[in-house]
């Protein structure tokens, strides 16, 4: 379909474009920006007063498939992605069964393509069944469509296995995605500190993150493997990543929307919606994460989307399953952070568009030249949103099957800026809000 988006504020962080312009789309590609001549549109979208931006790219989302096909999880979570303006997302391999076989990856990508709601980039398991012993067949998983390899939240206790994984990945140009957490110190349910002590909750010290980061960076020095450190949670972790980048190590990092905006104080009286991994830390850590994202030490902001069933959240805090829904909140929480940091809108959007694509690199294949961008001839993945809109999170209204979020208005009273009006994936309207 030929679509003309008229009179919107077109922002492309990659090129620096920020102007009121028209955007013409045909055959899934952007064919004109600005003066589009006599383009004959089959549909026109009036974007006056709205921002027309690249579709968001989220580097961390759980979709619960394979494992919960009977509940239609893939359909609901990709619908949530489209509702949040996310057109490309990286899904994690801790499914049931684990994404450690090419056939599972191919099936997942096939189902996602049929739904046409969002582009899916799976991470493969780094070790078989995520057990931390035998490495997976990385070459076969890459051919099946994996963009990297991860242990998700299962730390590798055996450093020899991690060394071999990084040596292999370095040899063949694969990237390894690791959440830095020591296998023995990271078993608590809240961040170590006064709040955890007062509530009687087992604590996770900052050292659980920094010890793991020291190990990872030392092995990167030895192997030169590309490593992405996922969901940093501490000021000390940000400092270590900053030093590693200054040294020239091939490392990148991200932070979740939860750690960027919340602290351990928000747990209140054992609110299980704030039972998260990594755990929420103190205000100084949150401030360091916000500053690290602003100065480029941290490359990307992620939703850390993890839809948790009702019966797994309505438990005592220490027994509740960690996780929260986030895909539909990513844009608004990015805008809130950007406003607090005093950043131009284009720089804020870069953390959820252009910069995540740089983390993915060539793994996105033919999309590499235009993903996360608005460029003539490029793929027409577009997010149209109202920057002036203010809304409150009502869990029942979320498209995701996971209704638990720390940002529900009843919990925090937090009003969020920015509302997605339409999402286009390859020139097809995947979501539209009246």
C-alpha positions as CSV (number, residue, x, y, z in Angstrom):
1,X,0.0,0.0,0.0
2,X,1.1,3.5,-0.7
3,X,0.9,5.6,2.4
4,X,1.6,9.4,2.9
5,X,2.3,10.7,6.4
6,X,1.6,14.4,6.2
7,X,2.7,17.4,8.3
8,X,4.5,15.5,11.0
9,X,7.7,16.5,12.8
10,X,10.1,14.0,11.2
11,X,13.0,13.1,13.5
12,X,15.8,10.8,12.5
13,X,18.5,10.7,15.2
14,X,21.0,9.0,12.8
15,X,21.0,11.8,10.2
16,X,20.1,14.7,12.5
17,X,16.9,15.4,10.5
18,X,14.3,17.3,12.6
19,X,11.8,19.2,10.5
20,X,8.1,19.4,9.6
21,X,7.8,17.2,6.5
22,X,5.8,14.6,4.6
23,X,6.9,11.0,4.4
24,X,5.9,8.8,1.5
25,X,5.9,5.0,1.7
26,X,5.5,2.5,-1.1
27,X,6.2,-1.3,-1.2
28,X,7.4,-1.3,2.4
29,X,10.1,1.4,1.7
30,X,10.4,5.1,2.3
31,X,10.4,6.7,-1.1
32,X,10.4,10.3,-0.2
33,X,10.9,12.7,2.8
34,X,10.0,16.4,2.6
35,X,8.7,17.4,-0.8
36,X,7.1,14.2,-2.2
37,X,5.9,15.7,-5.5
38,X,2.8,14.1,-7.1
39,X,3.0,10.9,-4.9
40,X,-0.4,9.2,-5.3
41,X,-1.2,7.8,-1.9
42,X,-3.8,5.1,-1.2
43,X,-4.0,6.3,2.4
44,X,-3.0,9.5,4.0
45,X,-2.2,9.8,7.7
46,X,-2.4,13.4,9.2
47,X,0.5,13.7,11.6
48,X,0.1,17.4,12.4
49,X,1.3,18.0,16.0
50,X,2.8,14.5,16.1
51,X,6.3,13.2,15.9
52,X,7.3,10.8,13.1
53,X,10.3,8.8,14.3
54,X,12.0,5.5,13.4
55,X,10.4,2.4,14.9
56,X,11.8,1.6,18.3
57,X,14.4,-1.1,18.7
58,X,14.2,-3.1,22.0
59,X,17.2,-5.2,23.0
60,X,15.5,-7.3,25.8
61,X,12.1,-8.9,25.7
62,X,10.7,-12.2,26.8
63,X,7.9,-13.5,24.6
64,X,7.1,-16.7,26.4
65,X,7.3,-18.8,23.3
66,X,8.1,-21.5,22.7
67,X,6.4,-22.7,25.9
68,X,3.1,-20.9,26.1
69,X,1.7,-21.2,22.6
70,X,-1.6,-22.3,23.9
71,X,-2.1,-18.9,25.5
72,X,-1.2,-17.0,22.4
73,X,1.7,-15.3,24.0
74,X,3.5,-14.5,20.8
75,X,0.4,-12.8,19.4
76,X,-0.2,-10.7,22.5
77,X,3.4,-9.7,23.1
78,X,4.0,-8.6,19.6
79,X,0.8,-6.7,19.7
80,X,2.2,-5.0,22.9
81,X,5.4,-4.2,21.0
82,X,3.4,-2.6,18.2
83,X,1.3,-0.6,20.7
84,X,4.5,0.7,22.2
85,X,6.0,1.8,18.9
86,X,8.5,-1.1,18.9
87,X,9.2,-2.4,15.4
88,X,12.3,-4.6,16.1
89,X,13.0,-6.5,19.3
90,X,15.5,-9.0,20.6
91,X,14.0,-11.9,22.4
92,X,15.8,-13.9,25.0
93,X,16.5,-17.7,24.9
94,X,15.2,-18.8,28.3
95,X,12.0,-20.2,26.8
96,X,10.6,-23.8,27.3
97,X,12.3,-25.5,25.6
98,X,15.4,-23.3,25.6
99,X,16.4,-21.7,22.2
100,X,19.4,-24.0,21.7
101,X,18.3,-25.8,18.5
102,X,18.0,-24.2,15.0
103,X,14.5,-25.7,14.5
104,X,13.1,-23.8,17.5
105,X,14.6,-20.5,16.2
106,X,13.3,-21.0,12.7
107,X,9.8,-21.8,14.0
108,X,9.7,-18.7,16.2
109,X,10.9,-16.4,13.4
110,X,8.3,-18.0,11.0
111,X,5.5,-17.4,13.5
112,X,6.6,-13.8,14.0
113,X,6.7,-13.1,10.3
114,X,3.2,-14.4,9.8
115,X,1.9,-12.0,12.5
116,X,3.6,-9.0,10.8
117,X,3.5,-7.0,14.0
118,X,7.2,-6.6,14.8
119,X,10.6,-7.8,13.5
120,X,12.1,-10.5,15.7
121,X,15.8,-11.0,16.4
122,X,16.3,-14.1,18.7
123,X,19.3,-14.6,20.9
124,X,20.4,-18.2,21.1
125,X,21.4,-20.0,24.2
126,X,25.2,-19.8,24.9
127,X,25.2,-23.3,26.5
128,X,22.9,-26.2,26.0
129,X,19.7,-25.9,28.1
130,X,21.5,-22.9,29.7
131,X,23.1,-25.4,32.0
132,X,26.5,-23.7,31.8
133,X,28.4,-26.8,30.6
134,X,28.4,-27.7,26.8
135,X,28.4,-24.8,24.3
136,X,25.6,-24.7,21.7
137,X,26.2,-25.0,18.0
138,X,26.6,-21.3,17.4
139,X,27.2,-21.6,13.7
140,X,23.9,-23.4,13.1
141,X,22.0,-21.1,15.4
142,X,23.4,-18.1,13.6
143,X,22.3,-19.6,10.2
144,X,18.8,-20.1,11.7
145,X,18.6,-16.4,12.6
146,X,20.2,-15.8,16.0
147,X,21.9,-12.4,16.4
148,X,24.0,-13.3,19.4
149,X,24.3,-15.7,22.3
150,X,23.3,-15.4,26.0
151,X,22.9,-17.1,29.3
152,X,20.1,-14.6,30.2
153,X,19.9,-14.6,34.0
154,X,21.7,-17.9,34.5
155,X,25.3,-17.0,35.4
156,X,28.2,-19.1,34.2
157,X,29.9,-20.5,37.3
158,X,32.6,-22.1,35.2
159,X,35.0,-19.5,33.9
160,X,36.7,-22.0,31.7
161,X,33.4,-22.5,29.8
162,X,33.0,-18.7,29.4
163,X,36.5,-18.4,28.1
164,X,35.9,-21.1,25.5
165,X,32.7,-19.4,24.5
166,X,34.4,-16.1,24.0
167,X,37.3,-17.6,22.1
168,X,34.8,-19.3,19.7
169,X,32.7,-16.2,19.3
170,X,35.7,-14.1,18.6
171,X,37.0,-16.5,15.9
172,X,33.7,-16.4,14.0
173,X,32.6,-12.8,14.7
174,X,29.6,-13.7,17.0
175,X,28.5,-11.5,19.9
176,X,27.9,-12.7,23.4
177,X,25.3,-11.0,25.6
178,X,25.9,-11.4,29.3
179,X,24.1,-10.1,32.4
180,X,26.9,-9.5,34.9
181,X,26.0,-11.4,38.1
182,X,28.2,-13.6,40.2
183,X,26.8,-17.1,40.5
184,X,27.1,-17.2,44.3
185,X,26.6,-13.6,45.4
186,X,23.5,-13.0,43.2
187,X,21.0,-15.2,44.9
188,X,19.1,-12.6,46.9
189,X,15.7,-11.1,46.1
190,X,16.5,-7.4,46.7
191,X,19.5,-5.1,46.5
192,X,21.7,-5.3,49.6
193,X,21.1,-2.2,51.7
194,X,19.0,-0.6,54.4
195,X,15.7,-1.3,52.7
196,X,16.4,-5.0,52.3
197,X,17.6,-5.2,55.9
198,X,14.5,-3.5,57.2
199,X,12.2,-5.7,55.2
200,X,14.1,-8.9,56.1
201,X,14.8,-9.7,52.5
202,X,18.0,-11.5,51.3
203,X,20.3,-9.0,49.6
204,X,22.3,-8.9,46.4
205,X,25.5,-6.9,46.9
206,X,26.9,-4.6,44.2
207,X,29.9,-6.9,44.2
208,X,27.8,-9.5,42.5
209,X,27.8,-7.2,39.5
210,X,31.3,-5.8,39.7
211,X,33.0,-9.2,40.2
212,X,31.2,-10.6,37.1
213,X,32.2,-7.4,35.1
214,X,35.9,-7.7,36.1
215,X,35.8,-11.4,34.9
216,X,34.1,-10.5,31.7
217,X,36.4,-7.7,30.8
218,X,39.5,-9.7,31.6
219,X,38.3,-12.4,29.2
220,X,37.5,-9.8,26.6
221,X,41.1,-8.5,26.9
222,X,42.3,-12.1,26.2
223,X,39.9,-13.0,23.4
224,X,38.8,-9.6,21.9
225,X,35.3,-11.1,21.6
226,X,32.4,-8.6,21.2
227,X,30.4,-8.6,24.5
228,X,27.2,-6.8,25.3
229,X,26.6,-6.4,29.1
230,X,22.9,-6.5,29.8
231,X,20.9,-4.5,32.3
232,X,23.5,-2.8,34.4
233,X,22.2,-1.9,37.9
234,X,24.9,-0.1,39.8
235,X,27.1,3.0,39.8
236,X,30.2,0.8,40.2
237,X,29.1,-1.2,37.1
238,X,28.7,2.0,35.0
239,X,32.2,3.1,36.1
240,X,33.7,-0.3,35.0
241,X,32.0,-0.1,31.6
242,X,33.2,3.4,31.1
243,X,36.8,2.3,31.9
244,X,36.5,-0.7,29.6
245,X,35.3,1.5,26.7
246,X,38.1,4.0,27.3
247,X,40.5,1.2,27.1
248,X,39.1,0.2,23.7
249,X,37.5,-3.1,24.6
250,X,34.8,-4.2,22.1
251,X,32.0,-3.9,24.7
252,X,28.5,-2.3,24.9
253,X,25.9,-2.1,27.6
254,X,22.2,-1.4,28.3
255,X,20.0,-0.5,31.2
256,X,16.3,-1.3,31.9
257,X,13.5,1.2,32.2
258,X,13.0,-0.1,35.7
259,X,16.5,0.6,37.0
260,X,16.5,4.0,35.2
261,X,13.5,5.3,37.1
262,X,13.1,3.3,40.3
263,X,15.0,2.5,43.5
264,X,14.8,0.0,46.3
265,X,12.7,2.5,48.4
266,X,9.9,2.0,45.8
267,X,9.4,-1.6,47.0
268,X,7.4,-0.1,49.9
269,X,5.6,-2.8,51.8
270,X,6.7,-5.9,49.8
271,X,5.1,-4.8,46.5
272,X,5.8,-7.9,44.3
273,X,5.4,-5.8,41.1
274,X,8.9,-4.5,42.0
275,X,10.4,-8.0,42.4
276,X,12.8,-7.6,39.5
277,X,16.0,-8.9,38.1
278,X,18.4,-7.2,38.5
279,X,17.1,-5.8,41.8
280,X,16.4,-2.1,42.2
281,X,19.3,-0.4,43.9
282,X,19.8,2.9,45.8
283,X,19.3,6.4,44.5
284,X,23.0,7.0,43.8
285,X,23.0,3.9,41.5
286,X,19.9,5.1,39.6
287,X,21.5,8.6,39.2
288,X,24.7,7.0,37.8
289,X,22.7,4.9,35.4
290,X,20.8,7.9,34.1
291,X,24.1,9.9,33.7
292,X,25.8,6.9,32.0
293,X,22.9,6.6,29.5
294,X,23.1,10.4,28.8
295,X,26.9,10.5,28.2
296,X,27.0,7.4,26.0
297,X,28.7,5.0,28.4
298,X,25.5,2.9,28.3
299,X,24.4,2.4,24.7
300,X,20.7,1.6,24.9
301,X,17.6,1.7,27.0
302,X,15.6,-1.6,27.1
303,X,12.1,-2.5,28.3
304,X,13.3,-5.7,30.0
305,X,9.8,-7.0,29.1
306,X,8.9,-10.1,31.1
307,X,5.1,-10.9,31.2
308,X,4.5,-12.7,34.5
309,X,1.2,-14.6,35.2
310,X,-1.1,-13.5,37.9
311,X,-0.6,-16.5,40.1
312,X,3.2,-16.1,40.0
313,X,3.1,-12.5,41.2
314,X,0.4,-12.8,43.9
315,X,2.9,-14.4,46.3
316,X,5.1,-13.1,49.1
317,X,7.8,-10.9,47.7
318,X,10.7,-13.4,48.0
319,X,8.6,-16.1,46.3
320,X,7.1,-14.1,43.5
321,X,8.5,-14.5,40.0
322,X,10.7,-11.6,39.0
323,X,9.7,-9.5,36.0
324,X,7.4,-6.8,34.7
325,X,5.8,-5.9,31.4
326,X,7.5,-3.0,29.6
327,X,7.1,-3.0,25.9
328,X,4.2,-0.5,25.9
329,X,6.1,1.8,28.4
330,X,9.5,2.0,26.7
331,X,8.8,5.2,24.7
332,X,7.2,7.1,27.5
333,X,9.8,6.2,30.0
334,X,12.6,7.1,27.5
335,X,10.9,10.5,27.0
336,X,10.5,11.0,30.8
337,X,14.2,10.3,31.3
338,X,15.2,12.6,28.4
339,X,13.1,15.5,29.7
340,X,14.7,15.0,33.2
341,X,18.2,15.0,31.6
342,X,17.4,18.1,29.5
343,X,18.3,16.3,26.3
344,X,16.9,17.2,22.8
345,X,14.2,14.9,21.7
346,X,16.4,13.4,18.9
347,X,19.1,12.4,21.4
348,X,16.5,10.8,23.6
349,X,15.1,8.8,20.7
350,X,18.6,7.7,19.7
351,X,18.8,5.5,22.8
352,X,15.8,3.4,21.6
353,X,16.4,3.6,17.8
354,X,19.8,4.3,16.4
355,X,22.0,3.2,19.3
356,X,20.4,-0.3,19.8
357,X,21.0,-1.0,16.1
358,X,24.6,-0.2,16.5
359,X,24.8,-2.8,19.2
360,X,23.3,-5.3,16.9
361,X,25.7,-4.4,14.1
362,X,25.7,-6.6,11.0
363,X,23.5,-9.2,12.7
364,X,20.4,-7.4,11.4
365,X,21.5,-8.4,7.9
366,X,19.9,-6.5,5.0
367,X,18.3,-4.1,7.5
368,X,21.7,-2.9,8.8
369,X,21.7,0.3,6.6
370,X,18.3,1.5,7.5
371,X,17.0,-0.1,10.7
372,X,16.4,2.5,13.4
373,X,16.5,5.3,10.8
374,X,14.2,7.2,8.5
375,X,16.1,7.3,5.2
376,X,14.9,7.3,1.5
377,X,15.1,3.8,0.2
378,X,15.2,2.4,3.7
379,X,12.7,0.1,5.3
380,X,9.5,1.9,6.4
381,X,9.5,1.0,10.1
382,X,7.9,4.1,11.7
383,X,6.6,5.2,15.1
384,X,4.1,8.1,15.1
385,X,3.5,9.5,18.6
386,X,2.0,12.5,20.3
387,X,4.7,14.1,22.5
388,X,2.2,16.3,24.3
389,X,-0.1,13.4,25.4
390,X,0.0,12.4,29.1
391,X,-1.3,9.1,30.2
392,X,-1.5,6.8,33.2
393,X,-0.7,3.0,33.1
394,X,-3.9,1.0,33.7
395,X,-2.8,-2.7,33.7
396,X,-6.1,-3.9,32.3
397,X,-5.7,-1.8,29.2
398,X,-2.3,-3.2,28.3
399,X,-2.1,-5.4,25.2
400,X,0.5,-7.7,26.9
401,X,-0.8,-10.7,28.8
402,X,1.5,-9.6,31.6
403,X,-0.4,-7.0,33.6
404,X,2.1,-6.4,36.3
405,X,4.3,-3.3,36.1
406,X,5.9,-1.1,38.7
407,X,4.6,2.0,36.8
408,X,0.9,1.3,37.3
409,X,-0.7,4.6,38.3
410,X,-2.3,3.0,41.4
411,X,1.2,2.1,42.6
412,X,3.3,5.1,41.8
413,X,0.9,7.8,40.7
414,X,3.3,8.4,37.9
415,X,1.8,10.1,34.8
416,X,3.8,9.3,31.6
417,X,4.5,11.6,28.6
418,X,4.1,10.6,25.0
419,X,1.5,8.3,23.4
420,X,1.9,6.1,20.3
421,X,-0.7,6.9,17.7
422,X,0.4,4.5,15.0
423,X,3.2,2.0,14.3
424,X,4.2,0.9,10.8
425,X,6.3,-2.2,10.1
426,X,7.6,-2.5,6.5
427,X,4.9,0.0,5.4
428,X,2.0,-1.9,7.0
429,X,0.1,-0.4,9.8
430,X,0.7,-2.8,12.7
431,X,-1.0,-0.6,15.4
432,X,-3.3,2.4,15.3
433,X,-4.8,4.3,18.3
434,X,-7.7,6.6,17.6
